[in-house]
Amino acid sequence: MRRLDDPTCPARPLDDDELRALYAYPPDLSSPWLRVNFVSSLDGAVAVEGRSGGLGTPSDKKVFGLLRALAEVIVVGAGTVRSENYGGARTSAALRARRAEAGLPEIPPVAVVTATCDLDPDCRLFTDTTVAPVVLTCETAPEERRRALAAAGADVRLVAEHSIDGHAVRDALSAAGWSRALCEGGPRLFGQLIADGVVDDLCLTLAPLLAAGPAGRIATAPRTAPTSMRPAHILADDDGTVLTRWVRGT
């Protein structure tokens, strides 16, 4: 990967330390910094045949892994857990040591946002993980579902009464002491976070393909909420993948 937006940057490919520095969270955070990561086709499709994996490229997968390595917690909507067959995060021994040195949990937990707890206790989120997933849900979620997920090993937390907005997500992150949050979708959760003005950072990969099909955008919400963002960097790989990072404008 090479940097396109900085003429002073060497023409050679970025090494791992340089890439890590480009994606580092701001230092000394006193409140949660909410980063969102998405991949899209050139014509704006968020998935191919229902899954984002069809848009993945080697450089996108590398940055995906790096973003997880830098995060304290991975936030995701229940629909994405179901459609992408989510399991727990995985880290190598070397990465666990690096994270511990940086004051991060050795393995970031997955925190699922769901108003109704509509998750299968036998899905990979609960059966293929080394740390307990966190379920952020509502007081009105059916009690039997909440109990079933807790019995499957989830840390079930009531963060709202009827529905979960972006502020409730942010407050839950703050209450847990998680400052470096990474949201991996899906589009409805991202749209809610935008509408509530809590997105600090967007890492968006453009895959070098046109998809057509019925797939929607990376964010959907009932109302529009224009939010100014400024480019932090623009990278490109030899296969045509473009990787961008945008942070909230000031």
C-alpha positions as YAML, in Angstrom:
chain: A
units: angstrom
residues:
- id: 1
  name: MET
  ca: [0.00, 0.00, 0.00]
- id: 2
  name: ARG
  ca: [1.15, 3.51, -0.88]
- id: 3
  name: ARG
  ca: [-0.09, 6.85, 0.34]
- id: 4
  name: LEU
  ca: [-1.69, 9.04, -2.33]
- id: 5
  name: ASP
  ca: [-2.60, 12.18, -0.39]
- id: 6
  name: ASP
  ca: [0.85, 13.17, 0.94]
- id: 7
  name: PRO
  ca: [3.48, 14.17, -1.64]
- id: 8
  name: THR
  ca: [6.19, 14.05, 1.05]
- id: 9
  name: CYS
  ca: [5.51, 10.37, 1.75]
- id: 10
  name: PRO
  ca: [8.07, 7.98, 0.20]
- id: 11
  name: ALA
  ca: [6.93, 6.25, -3.01]
- id: 12
  name: ARG
  ca: [7.75, 2.85, -1.51]
- id: 13
  name: PRO
  ca: [5.05, 0.70, 0.10]
- id: 14
  name: LEU
  ca: [4.25, 1.51, 3.73]
- id: 15
  name: ASP
  ca: [5.67, -0.85, 6.30]
- id: 16
  name: ASP
  ca: [3.61, -2.26, 9.18]
- id: 17
  name: ASP
  ca: [4.71, 0.37, 11.69]
- id: 18
  name: GLU
  ca: [3.83, 3.21, 9.31]
- id: 19
  name: LEU
  ca: [0.44, 1.66, 8.62]
- id: 20
  name: ARG
  ca: [-0.21, 1.23, 12.33]
- id: 21
  name: ALA
  ca: [0.64, 4.90, 12.94]
- id: 22
  name: LEU
  ca: [-1.81, 6.02, 10.25]
- id: 23
  name: TYR
  ca: [-4.66, 4.14, 11.90]
- id: 24
  name: ALA
  ca: [-3.74, 4.85, 15.53]
- id: 25
  name: TYR
  ca: [-6.47, 6.17, 17.79]
- id: 26
  name: PRO
  ca: [-5.94, 9.66, 19.25]
- id: 27
  name: PRO
  ca: [-3.85, 9.51, 22.44]
- id: 28
  name: ASP
  ca: [-5.20, 10.18, 25.93]
- id: 29
  name: LEU
  ca: [-8.88, 9.67, 25.11]
- id: 30
  name: SER
  ca: [-11.23, 10.72, 27.92]
- id: 31
  name: SER
  ca: [-14.38, 9.38, 26.21]
- id: 32
  name: PRO
  ca: [-15.12, 6.71, 23.61]
- id: 33
  name: TRP
  ca: [-13.78, 7.29, 20.09]
- id: 34
  name: LEU
  ca: [-16.18, 5.51, 17.77]
- id: 35
  name: ARG
  ca: [-14.54, 4.28, 14.56]
- id: 36
  name: VAL
  ca: [-16.56, 2.59, 11.81]
- id: 37
  name: ASN
  ca: [-15.08, 0.26, 9.19]
- id: 38
  name: PHE
  ca: [-16.76, -0.63, 5.90]
- id: 39
  name: VAL
  ca: [-15.92, -1.88, 2.43]
- id: 40
  name: SER
  ca: [-17.91, -0.88, -0.63]
- id: 41
  name: SER
  ca: [-17.86, -1.57, -4.36]
- id: 42
  name: LEU
  ca: [-17.22, 1.35, -6.71]
- id: 43
  name: ASP
  ca: [-20.95, 1.62, -7.39]
- id: 44
  name: GLY
  ca: [-21.78, 1.73, -3.69]
- id: 45
  name: ALA
  ca: [-22.78, -1.87, -2.97]
- id: 46
  name: VAL
  ca: [-22.14, -2.96, 0.60]
- id: 47
  name: ALA
  ca: [-22.22, -6.67, -0.19]
- id: 48
  name: VAL
  ca: [-22.06, -9.27, -2.94]
- id: 49
  name: GLU
  ca: [-24.68, -11.99, -2.67]
- id: 50
  name: GLY
  ca: [-25.56, -10.80, 0.81]
- id: 51
  name: ARG
  ca: [-22.09, -10.77, 2.36]
- id: 52
  name: SER
  ca: [-19.36, -8.13, 2.56]
- id: 53
  name: GLY
  ca: [-16.69, -10.81, 2.19]
- id: 54
  name: GLY
  ca: [-17.29, -10.80, -1.55]
- id: 55
  name: LEU
  ca: [-15.77, -7.31, -1.66]
- id: 56
  name: GLY
  ca: [-12.64, -8.16, 0.32]
- id: 57
  name: THR
  ca: [-9.15, -7.79, -1.12]
- id: 58
  name: PRO
  ca: [-5.79, -8.64, 0.48]
- id: 59
  name: SER
  ca: [-5.13, -5.02, 1.50]
- id: 60
  name: ASP
  ca: [-8.66, -4.60, 2.88]
- id: 61
  name: LYS
  ca: [-8.26, -7.77, 4.93]
- id: 62
  name: LYS
  ca: [-4.92, -6.51, 6.24]
- id: 63
  name: VAL
  ca: [-6.42, -3.22, 7.38]
- id: 64
  name: PHE
  ca: [-9.45, -5.06, 8.81]
- id: 65
  name: GLY
  ca: [-7.08, -7.08, 10.99]
- id: 66
  name: LEU
  ca: [-5.09, -3.99, 11.96]
- id: 67
  name: LEU
  ca: [-8.21, -2.09, 13.03]
- id: 68
  name: ARG
  ca: [-9.22, -4.99, 15.24]
- id: 69
  name: ALA
  ca: [-5.70, -5.13, 16.67]
- id: 70
  name: LEU
  ca: [-5.94, -1.47, 17.71]
- id: 71
  name: ALA
  ca: [-9.45, -1.63, 19.22]
- id: 72
  name: GLU
  ca: [-10.59, -2.35, 22.77]
- id: 73
  name: VAL
  ca: [-14.01, -3.57, 21.63]
- id: 74
  name: ILE
  ca: [-15.70, -4.56, 18.37]
- id: 75
  name: VAL
  ca: [-19.26, -3.24, 18.04]
- id: 76
  name: VAL
  ca: [-21.65, -4.86, 15.57]
- id: 77
  name: GLY
  ca: [-25.37, -5.05, 14.91]
- id: 78
  name: ALA
  ca: [-27.30, -8.29, 15.34]
- id: 79
  name: GLY
  ca: [-28.23, -8.41, 11.65]
- id: 80
  name: THR
  ca: [-24.57, -8.43, 10.69]
- id: 81
  name: VAL
  ca: [-23.83, -11.15, 13.23]
- id: 82
  name: ARG
  ca: [-26.49, -13.29, 11.55]
- id: 83
  name: SER
  ca: [-25.65, -12.52, 7.91]
- id: 84
  name: GLU
  ca: [-21.86, -12.74, 8.29]
- id: 85
  name: ASN
  ca: [-21.86, -15.69, 10.73]
- id: 86
  name: TYR
  ca: [-19.74, -13.81, 13.27]
- id: 87
  name: GLY
  ca: [-17.44, -15.56, 15.67]
- id: 88
  name: GLY
  ca: [-15.16, -14.11, 18.31]
- id: 89
  name: ALA
  ca: [-12.00, -12.18, 17.49]
- id: 90
  name: ARG
  ca: [-8.71, -14.05, 17.18]
- id: 91
  name: THR
  ca: [-5.25, -12.79, 18.15]
- id: 92
  name: SER
  ca: [-1.80, -14.33, 17.93]
- id: 93
  name: ALA
  ca: [0.46, -14.68, 20.96]
- id: 94
  name: ALA
  ca: [2.63, -11.83, 19.65]
- id: 95
  name: LEU
  ca: [-0.38, -9.58, 19.18]
- id: 96
  name: ARG
  ca: [-1.73, -10.41, 22.63]
- id: 97
  name: ALA
  ca: [1.61, -9.38, 24.11]
- id: 98
  name: ARG
  ca: [1.62, -6.13, 22.11]
- id: 99
  name: ARG
  ca: [-1.93, -5.35, 23.17]
- id: 100
  name: ALA
  ca: [-1.17, -6.04, 26.83]
- id: 101
  name: GLU
  ca: [1.84, -3.74, 26.59]
- id: 102
  name: ALA
  ca: [-0.44, -1.02, 25.21]
- id: 103
  name: GLY
  ca: [-2.93, -1.48, 28.05]
- id: 104
  name: LEU
  ca: [-5.54, -3.21, 25.88]
- id: 105
  name: PRO
  ca: [-7.37, -6.46, 26.63]
- id: 106
  name: GLU
  ca: [-5.50, -9.35, 25.02]
- id: 107
  name: ILE
  ca: [-8.52, -10.14, 22.86]
- id: 108
  name: PRO
  ca: [-11.19, -7.54, 22.04]
- id: 109
  name: PRO
  ca: [-14.72, -8.68, 22.91]
- id: 110
  name: VAL
  ca: [-17.52, -8.43, 20.36]
- id: 111
  name: ALA
  ca: [-20.37, -6.22, 21.60]
- id: 112
  name: VAL
  ca: [-23.63, -6.87, 19.76]
- id: 113
  name: VAL
  ca: [-26.30, -4.17, 19.57]
- id: 114
  name: THR
  ca: [-29.78, -5.74, 19.57]
- id: 115
  name: ALA
  ca: [-33.06, -4.36, 20.85]
- id: 116
  name: THR
  ca: [-34.74, -7.78, 20.90]
- id: 117
  name: CYS
  ca: [-31.93, -10.28, 21.63]
- id: 118
  name: ASP
  ca: [-32.85, -12.11, 18.41]
- id: 119
  name: LEU
  ca: [-29.69, -14.21, 18.31]
- id: 120
  name: ASP
  ca: [-29.20, -17.97, 18.20]
- id: 121
  name: PRO
  ca: [-27.41, -19.14, 21.37]
- id: 122
  name: ASP
  ca: [-25.80, -21.86, 19.24]
- id: 123
  name: CYS
  ca: [-24.31, -19.47, 16.66]
- id: 124
  name: ARG
  ca: [-20.55, -18.94, 16.29]
- id: 125
  name: LEU
  ca: [-20.65, -15.72, 18.29]
- id: 126
  name: PHE
  ca: [-21.17, -17.86, 21.41]
- id: 127
  name: THR
  ca: [-19.59, -21.18, 20.40]
- id: 128
  name: ASP
  ca: [-16.44, -19.99, 18.58]
- id: 129
  name: THR
  ca: [-14.89, -17.41, 20.87]
- id: 130
  name: THR
  ca: [-12.31, -17.21, 23.63]
- id: 131
  name: VAL
  ca: [-13.82, -14.17, 25.37]
- id: 132
  name: ALA
  ca: [-17.44, -13.68, 26.32]
- id: 133
  name: PRO
  ca: [-19.43, -11.61, 23.83]
- id: 134
  name: VAL
  ca: [-21.30, -8.62, 25.19]
- id: 135
  name: VAL
  ca: [-24.96, -8.11, 24.29]
- id: 136
  name: LEU
  ca: [-26.19, -4.51, 24.50]
- id: 137
  name: THR
  ca: [-29.96, -4.70, 24.65]
- id: 138
  name: CYS
  ca: [-33.19, -3.17, 25.95]
- id: 139
  name: GLU
  ca: [-35.28, -3.72, 29.04]
- id: 140
  name: THR
  ca: [-38.14, -4.70, 26.73]
- id: 141
  name: ALA
  ca: [-36.19, -7.54, 25.09]
- id: 142
  name: PRO
  ca: [-37.92, -10.85, 25.88]
- id: 143
  name: GLU
  ca: [-36.61, -12.13, 29.19]
- id: 144
  name: GLU
  ca: [-36.38, -15.73, 27.96]
- id: 145
  name: ARG
  ca: [-34.08, -14.62, 25.13]
- id: 146
  name: ARG
  ca: [-31.92, -12.64, 27.51]
- id: 147
  name: ARG
  ca: [-31.65, -15.65, 29.80]
- id: 148
  name: ALA
  ca: [-30.80, -17.96, 26.90]
- id: 149
  name: LEU
  ca: [-27.97, -15.70, 25.70]
- id: 150
  name: ALA
  ca: [-26.61, -15.35, 29.23]
- id: 151
  name: ALA
  ca: [-26.68, -19.14, 29.58]
- id: 152
  name: ALA
  ca: [-24.72, -19.36, 26.31]
- id: 153
  name: GLY
  ca: [-21.98, -17.25, 27.90]
- id: 154
  name: ALA
  ca: [-22.95, -13.71, 26.91]
- id: 155
  name: ASP
  ca: [-22.51, -10.69, 29.16]
- id: 156
  name: VAL
  ca: [-26.00, -9.23, 28.71]
- id: 157
  name: ARG
  ca: [-26.25, -5.52, 29.52]
- id: 158
  name: LEU
  ca: [-29.45, -3.45, 29.55]
- id: 159
  name: VAL
  ca: [-28.54, -0.09, 28.01]
- id: 160
  name: ALA
  ca: [-31.94, 1.37, 27.04]
- id: 161
  name: GLU
  ca: [-35.64, 0.91, 27.69]
- id: 162
  name: HIS
  ca: [-37.31, 0.40, 24.29]
- id: 163
  name: SER
  ca: [-34.75, 1.07, 21.53]
- id: 164
  name: ILE
  ca: [-31.01, 1.63, 21.31]
- id: 165
  name: ASP
  ca: [-29.77, 4.86, 19.77]
- id: 166
  name: GLY
  ca: [-26.23, 6.01, 19.19]
- id: 167
  name: HIS
  ca: [-26.05, 7.83, 22.50]
- id: 168
  name: ALA
  ca: [-26.99, 4.66, 24.36]
- id: 169
  name: VAL
  ca: [-24.22, 2.79, 22.53]
- id: 170
  name: ARG
  ca: [-21.70, 5.49, 23.37]
- id: 171
  name: ASP
  ca: [-22.82, 5.60, 27.01]
- id: 172
  name: ALA
  ca: [-22.49, 1.81, 27.25]
- id: 173
  name: LEU
  ca: [-18.96, 1.98, 25.87]
- id: 174
  name: SER
  ca: [-18.09, 4.70, 28.36]
- id: 175
  name: ALA
  ca: [-19.58, 2.75, 31.28]
- id: 176
  name: ALA
  ca: [-17.46, -0.26, 30.31]
- id: 177
  name: GLY
  ca: [-14.31, 1.86, 30.12]
- id: 178
  name: TRP
  ca: [-13.83, 1.24, 26.39]
- id: 179
  name: SER
  ca: [-12.32, 4.28, 24.66]
- id: 180
  name: ARG
  ca: [-11.14, 2.68, 21.40]
- id: 181
  name: ALA
  ca: [-14.26, 1.28, 19.78]
- id: 182
  name: LEU
  ca: [-14.50, -0.27, 16.32]
- id: 183
  name: CYS
  ca: [-17.92, -0.66, 14.71]
- id: 184
  name: GLU
  ca: [-18.11, -3.16, 11.85]
- id: 185
  name: GLY
  ca: [-21.71, -2.49, 10.83]
- id: 186
  name: GLY
  ca: [-24.14, -3.15, 9.61]
- id: 187
  name: PRO
  ca: [-25.74, -0.35, 7.60]
- id: 188
  name: ARG
  ca: [-28.69, 0.20, 9.94]
- id: 189
  name: LEU
  ca: [-26.46, 0.52, 13.00]
- id: 190
  name: PHE
  ca: [-24.07, 2.82, 11.12]
- id: 191
  name: GLY
  ca: [-27.00, 4.95, 9.95]
- id: 192
  name: GLN
  ca: [-28.27, 5.26, 13.53]
- id: 193
  name: LEU
  ca: [-24.82, 6.28, 14.76]
- id: 194
  name: ILE
  ca: [-24.58, 8.94, 12.03]
- id: 195
  name: ALA
  ca: [-28.08, 10.24, 12.74]
- id: 196
  name: ASP
  ca: [-27.20, 10.61, 16.43]
- id: 197
  name: GLY
  ca: [-23.90, 12.36, 15.70]
- id: 198
  name: VAL
  ca: [-21.60, 9.91, 17.47]
- id: 199
  name: VAL
  ca: [-19.32, 8.76, 14.62]
- id: 200
  name: ASP
  ca: [-15.76, 10.04, 15.05]
- id: 201
  name: ASP
  ca: [-13.92, 8.11, 12.36]
- id: 202
  name: LEU
  ca: [-14.74, 6.18, 9.16]
- id: 203
  name: CYS
  ca: [-12.32, 3.73, 7.55]
- id: 204
  name: LEU
  ca: [-13.78, 3.07, 4.11]
- id: 205
  name: THR
  ca: [-12.30, 0.69, 1.54]
- id: 206
  name: LEU
  ca: [-13.31, 0.96, -2.11]
- id: 207
  name: ALA
  ca: [-13.00, -2.43, -3.78]
- id: 208
  name: PRO
  ca: [-11.96, -2.24, -7.45]
- id: 209
  name: LEU
  ca: [-15.17, -3.69, -8.86]
- id: 210
  name: LEU
  ca: [-18.72, -2.86, -9.89]
- id: 211
  name: ALA
  ca: [-21.37, -5.02, -8.27]
- id: 212
  name: ALA
  ca: [-24.87, -3.91, -9.34]
- id: 213
  name: GLY
  ca: [-27.44, -6.16, -7.67]
- id: 214
  name: PRO
  ca: [-29.84, -5.27, -4.84]
- id: 215
  name: ALA
  ca: [-27.28, -4.49, -2.12]
- id: 216
  name: GLY
  ca: [-27.79, -1.23, -0.27]
- id: 217
  name: ARG
  ca: [-25.47, 1.52, 0.94]
- id: 218
  name: ILE
  ca: [-23.09, 1.34, 3.87]
- id: 219
  name: ALA
  ca: [-25.49, 3.42, 6.00]
- id: 220
  name: THR
  ca: [-29.28, 3.61, 6.10]
- id: 221
  name: ALA
  ca: [-31.55, 5.59, 8.42]
- id: 222
  name: PRO
  ca: [-35.04, 7.11, 8.36]
- id: 223
  name: ARG
  ca: [-33.61, 10.63, 8.45]
- id: 224
  name: THR
  ca: [-30.64, 12.37, 6.91]
- id: 225
  name: ALA
  ca: [-27.94, 13.84, 9.13]
- id: 226
  name: PRO
  ca: [-25.14, 15.50, 7.12]
- id: 227
  name: THR
  ca: [-21.90, 15.23, 9.07]
- id: 228
  name: SER
  ca: [-18.72, 16.98, 7.96]
- id: 229
  name: MET
  ca: [-15.68, 14.72, 7.75]
- id: 230
  name: ARG
  ca: [-12.12, 15.45, 6.69]
- id: 231
  name: PRO
  ca: [-9.67, 13.05, 5.05]
- id: 232
  name: ALA
  ca: [-6.96, 11.67, 7.32]
- id: 233
  name: HIS
  ca: [-5.31, 9.61, 4.58]
- id: 234
  name: ILE
  ca: [-5.87, 7.92, 1.22]
- id: 235
  name: LEU
  ca: [-3.98, 4.73, 0.39]
- id: 236
  name: ALA
  ca: [-3.91, 2.58, -2.73]
- id: 237
  name: ASP
  ca: [-2.77, -0.96, -3.40]
- id: 238
  name: ASP
  ca: [-1.42, -2.35, -6.65]
- id: 239
  name: ASP
  ca: [-4.65, -4.26, -7.32]
- id: 240
  name: GLY
  ca: [-6.67, -1.02, -7.41]
- id: 241
  name: THR
  ca: [-8.04, -1.14, -3.88]
- id: 242
  name: VAL
  ca: [-8.35, 2.33, -2.35]
- id: 243
  name: LEU
  ca: [-8.33, 2.60, 1.45]
- id: 244
  name: THR
  ca: [-9.43, 5.84, 3.06]
- id: 245
  name: ARG
  ca: [-9.77, 7.18, 6.57]
- id: 246
  name: TRP
  ca: [-12.03, 10.10, 7.44]
- id: 247
  name: VAL
  ca: [-12.35, 11.84, 10.82]
- id: 248
  name: ARG
  ca: [-14.98, 14.19, 12.14]
- id: 249
  name: GLY
  ca: [-14.52, 17.74, 10.90]
- id: 250
  name: THR
  ca: [-13.84, 20.58, 13.30]
...
